[in-house]
Amino acid sequence: MAKIKKGQKLSCIPCGREVIVSDLGISRTTVWCCGRPMKAKSKAVPKKKAKKK
């Protein structure tokens, strides 16, 4: 896993638990929940509008 930064949100897929990294942060460490590593929650990507002709 890449570096975990301050304010980043991590989520557990099996149980749905969400964790927000505190001010101190964590670097190069895997956070585990339910026996699996937590994944960084992806940001919503806005849909692209089609160009009008």
LUMPA-639223 format. One record per atom (N, C-alpha, C): y, z, x; residue in one letter; atom name; residue number from 0. Coordinates in steps of 0.1 Angstrom, whole numbers. Example, Ala and Ser with C-alpha at 12.3 -4.5 7.8 and 13.67 -1.06 7.14 Angstrom:
2
@y->-57, z->78, x->132, kolkol->A, milum->N, seba->0
@y->-45, z->78, x->123, kolkol->A, milum->CA, seba->0
@y->-33, z->78, x->132, kolkol->A, milum->C, seba->0
@y->-22, z->71, x->128, kolkol->S, milum->N, seba->1
@y->-11, z->71, x->137, kolkol->S, milum->CA, seba->1
@y->0, z->79, x->129, kolkol->S, milum->C, seba->1
//
This chain:
53
@y->-12, z->0, x->8, kolkol->M, milum->N, seba->0
@y->0, z->0, x->0, kolkol->M, milum->CA, seba->0
@y->12, z->0, x->9, kolkol->M, milum->C, seba->0
@y->23, z->-7, x->4, kolkol->A, milum->N, seba->1
@y->35, z->-7, x->12, kolkol->A, milum->CA, seba->1
@y->42, z->6, x->11, kolkol->A, milum->C, seba->1
@y->53, z->7, x->18, kolkol->K, milum->N, seba->2
@y->61, z->20, x->18, kolkol->K, milum->CA, seba->2
@y->65, z->23, x->4, kolkol->K, milum->C, seba->2
@y->64, z->36, x->0, kolkol->I, milum->N, seba->3
@y->69, z->41, x->-13, kolkol->I, milum->CA, seba->3
@y->83, z->46, x->-11, kolkol->I, milum->C, seba->3
@y->92, z->41, x->-19, kolkol->K, milum->N, seba->4
@y->106, z->45, x->-17, kolkol->K, milum->CA, seba->4
@y->111, z->54, x->-27, kolkol->K, milum->C, seba->4
@y->122, z->61, x->-24, kolkol->K, milum->N, seba->5
@y->129, z->70, x->-33, kolkol->K, milum->CA, seba->5
@y->132, z->64, x->-46, kolkol->K, milum->C, seba->5
@y->129, z->71, x->-57, kolkol->G, milum->N, seba->6
@y->132, z->66, x->-71, kolkol->G, milum->CA, seba->6
@y->122, z->56, x->-76, kolkol->G, milum->C, seba->6
@y->112, z->52, x->-68, kolkol->Q, milum->N, seba->7
@y->102, z->42, x->-73, kolkol->Q, milum->CA, seba->7
@y->92, z->48, x->-83, kolkol->Q, milum->C, seba->7
@y->88, z->41, x->-93, kolkol->K, milum->N, seba->8
@y->79, z->46, x->-103, kolkol->K, milum->CA, seba->8
@y->65, z->41, x->-100, kolkol->K, milum->C, seba->8
@y->55, z->50, x->-100, kolkol->L, milum->N, seba->9
@y->41, z->47, x->-99, kolkol->L, milum->CA, seba->9
@y->34, z->50, x->-112, kolkol->L, milum->C, seba->9
@y->24, z->42, x->-115, kolkol->S, milum->N, seba->10
@y->16, z->44, x->-127, kolkol->S, milum->CA, seba->10
@y->1, z->44, x->-125, kolkol->S, milum->C, seba->10
@y->-6, z->52, x->-132, kolkol->C, milum->N, seba->11
@y->-21, z->52, x->-132, kolkol->C, milum->CA, seba->11
@y->-26, z->44, x->-143, kolkol->C, milum->C, seba->11
@y->-34, z->34, x->-140, kolkol->I, milum->N, seba->12
@y->-40, z->25, x->-150, kolkol->I, milum->CA, seba->12
@y->-49, z->32, x->-160, kolkol->I, milum->C, seba->12
@y->-59, z->40, x->-155, kolkol->P, milum->N, seba->13
@y->-68, z->46, x->-165, kolkol->P, milum->CA, seba->13
@y->-62, z->56, x->-174, kolkol->P, milum->C, seba->13
@y->-53, z->65, x->-170, kolkol->C, milum->N, seba->14
@y->-48, z->75, x->-179, kolkol->C, milum->CA, seba->14
@y->-34, z->73, x->-183, kolkol->C, milum->C, seba->14
@y->-27, z->64, x->-177, kolkol->G, milum->N, seba->15
@y->-13, z->61, x->-181, kolkol->G, milum->CA, seba->15
@y->-2, z->70, x->-176, kolkol->G, milum->C, seba->15
@y->-6, z->79, x->-167, kolkol->R, milum->N, seba->16
@y->4, z->88, x->-161, kolkol->R, milum->CA, seba->16
@y->14, z->81, x->-152, kolkol->R, milum->C, seba->16
@y->27, z->85, x->-153, kolkol->E, milum->N, seba->17
@y->37, z->79, x->-145, kolkol->E, milum->CA, seba->17
@y->43, z->89, x->-136, kolkol->E, milum->C, seba->17
@y->46, z->85, x->-124, kolkol->V, milum->N, seba->18
@y->52, z->94, x->-114, kolkol->V, milum->CA, seba->18
@y->64, z->88, x->-108, kolkol->V, milum->C, seba->18
@y->75, z->95, x->-107, kolkol->I, milum->N, seba->19
@y->88, z->90, x->-101, kolkol->I, milum->CA, seba->19
@y->89, z->97, x->-87, kolkol->I, milum->C, seba->19
@y->91, z->90, x->-76, kolkol->V, milum->N, seba->20
@y->92, z->96, x->-63, kolkol->V, milum->CA, seba->20
@y->105, z->103, x->-62, kolkol->V, milum->C, seba->20
@y->105, z->116, x->-57, kolkol->S, milum->N, seba->21
@y->116, z->124, x->-55, kolkol->S, milum->CA, seba->21
@y->126, z->119, x->-44, kolkol->S, milum->C, seba->21
@y->136, z->127, x->-42, kolkol->D, milum->N, seba->22
@y->146, z->124, x->-32, kolkol->D, milum->CA, seba->22
@y->140, z->123, x->-18, kolkol->D, milum->C, seba->22
@y->130, z->130, x->-15, kolkol->L, milum->N, seba->23
@y->124, z->130, x->-1, kolkol->L, milum->CA, seba->23
@y->116, z->117, x->1, kolkol->L, milum->C, seba->23
@y->109, z->113, x->-9, kolkol->G, milum->N, seba->24
@y->102, z->100, x->-8, kolkol->G, milum->CA, seba->24
@y->89, z->102, x->0, kolkol->G, milum->C, seba->24
@y->81, z->92, x->0, kolkol->I, milum->N, seba->25
@y->68, z->92, x->7, kolkol->I, milum->CA, seba->25
@y->68, z->78, x->15, kolkol->I, milum->C, seba->25
@y->62, z->79, x->27, kolkol->S, milum->N, seba->26
@y->61, z->66, x->35, kolkol->S, milum->CA, seba->26
@y->47, z->64, x->39, kolkol->S, milum->C, seba->26
@y->42, z->52, x->36, kolkol->R, milum->N, seba->27
@y->29, z->48, x->41, kolkol->R, milum->CA, seba->27
@y->18, z->57, x->36, kolkol->R, milum->C, seba->27
@y->19, z->63, x->24, kolkol->T, milum->N, seba->28
@y->9, z->72, x->19, kolkol->T, milum->CA, seba->28
@y->4, z->67, x->5, kolkol->T, milum->C, seba->28
@y->-9, z->68, x->2, kolkol->T, milum->N, seba->29
@y->-14, z->64, x->-10, kolkol->T, milum->CA, seba->29
@y->-15, z->76, x->-20, kolkol->T, milum->C, seba->29
@y->-9, z->75, x->-32, kolkol->V, milum->N, seba->30
@y->-10, z->85, x->-42, kolkol->V, milum->CA, seba->30
@y->-22, z->82, x->-51, kolkol->V, milum->C, seba->30
@y->-31, z->92, x->-52, kolkol->W, milum->N, seba->31
@y->-43, z->90, x->-60, kolkol->W, milum->CA, seba->31
@y->-42, z->97, x->-74, kolkol->W, milum->C, seba->31
@y->-48, z->91, x->-84, kolkol->C, milum->N, seba->32
@y->-49, z->98, x->-97, kolkol->C, milum->CA, seba->32
@y->-62, z->92, x->-103, kolkol->C, milum->C, seba->32
@y->-70, z->100, x->-110, kolkol->C, milum->N, seba->33
@y->-82, z->96, x->-116, kolkol->C, milum->CA, seba->33
@y->-92, z->88, x->-106, kolkol->C, milum->C, seba->33
@y->-91, z->92, x->-94, kolkol->G, milum->N, seba->34
@y->-100, z->86, x->-84, kolkol->G, milum->CA, seba->34
@y->-96, z->72, x->-79, kolkol->G, milum->C, seba->34
@y->-84, z->68, x->-83, kolkol->R, milum->N, seba->35
@y->-80, z->54, x->-79, kolkol->R, milum->CA, seba->35
@y->-65, z->56, x->-75, kolkol->R, milum->C, seba->35
@y->-61, z->47, x->-66, kolkol->P, milum->N, seba->36
@y->-47, z->47, x->-61, kolkol->P, milum->CA, seba->36
@y->-37, z->43, x->-72, kolkol->P, milum->C, seba->36
@y->-26, z->50, x->-73, kolkol->M, milum->N, seba->37
@y->-16, z->46, x->-82, kolkol->M, milum->CA, seba->37
@y->-8, z->33, x->-78, kolkol->M, milum->C, seba->37
@y->-4, z->25, x->-87, kolkol->K, milum->N, seba->38
@y->2, z->13, x->-84, kolkol->K, milum->CA, seba->38
@y->17, z->13, x->-87, kolkol->K, milum->C, seba->38
@y->25, z->6, x->-80, kolkol->A, milum->N, seba->39
@y->40, z->6, x->-83, kolkol->A, milum->CA, seba->39
@y->42, z->-2, x->-96, kolkol->A, milum->C, seba->39
@y->50, z->4, x->-104, kolkol->K, milum->N, seba->40
@y->52, z->-2, x->-117, kolkol->K, milum->CA, seba->40
@y->62, z->-14, x->-115, kolkol->K, milum->C, seba->40
@y->57, z->-25, x->-120, kolkol->S, milum->N, seba->41
@y->66, z->-37, x->-118, kolkol->S, milum->CA, seba->41
@y->77, z->-38, x->-127, kolkol->S, milum->C, seba->41
@y->88, z->-44, x->-123, kolkol->K, milum->N, seba->42
@y->100, z->-45, x->-131, kolkol->K, milum->CA, seba->42
@y->99, z->-57, x->-140, kolkol->K, milum->C, seba->42
@y->104, z->-56, x->-152, kolkol->A, milum->N, seba->43
@y->104, z->-67, x->-161, kolkol->A, milum->CA, seba->43
@y->112, z->-78, x->-156, kolkol->A, milum->C, seba->43
@y->107, z->-90, x->-156, kolkol->V, milum->N, seba->44
@y->114, z->-102, x->-151, kolkol->V, milum->CA, seba->44
@y->120, z->-109, x->-164, kolkol->V, milum->C, seba->44
@y->133, z->-111, x->-164, kolkol->P, milum->N, seba->45
@y->138, z->-118, x->-176, kolkol->P, milum->CA, seba->45
@y->133, z->-133, x->-177, kolkol->P, milum->C, seba->45
@y->132, z->-137, x->-189, kolkol->K, milum->N, seba->46
@y->127, z->-151, x->-191, kolkol->K, milum->CA, seba->46
@y->138, z->-161, x->-188, kolkol->K, milum->C, seba->46
@y->134, z->-172, x->-182, kolkol->K, milum->N, seba->47
@y->144, z->-182, x->-178, kolkol->K, milum->CA, seba->47
@y->147, z->-191, x->-191, kolkol->K, milum->C, seba->47
@y->159, z->-194, x->-193, kolkol->K, milum->N, seba->48
@y->163, z->-202, x->-204, kolkol->K, milum->CA, seba->48
@y->162, z->-217, x->-200, kolkol->K, milum->C, seba->48
@y->157, z->-225, x->-210, kolkol->A, milum->N, seba->49
@y->156, z->-239, x->-207, kolkol->A, milum->CA, seba->49
@y->169, z->-246, x->-207, kolkol->A, milum->C, seba->49
@y->171, z->-255, x->-199, kolkol->K, milum->N, seba->50
@y->184, z->-262, x->-198, kolkol->K, milum->CA, seba->50
@y->185, z->-272, x->-210, kolkol->K, milum->C, seba->50
@y->197, z->-272, x->-216, kolkol->K, milum->N, seba->51
@y->199, z->-282, x->-226, kolkol->K, milum->CA, seba->51
@y->204, z->-295, x->-221, kolkol->K, milum->C, seba->51
@y->200, z->-306, x->-227, kolkol->K, milum->N, seba->52
@y->204, z->-319, x->-222, kolkol->K, milum->CA, seba->52
@y->216, z->-324, x->-229, kolkol->K, milum->C, seba->52
//
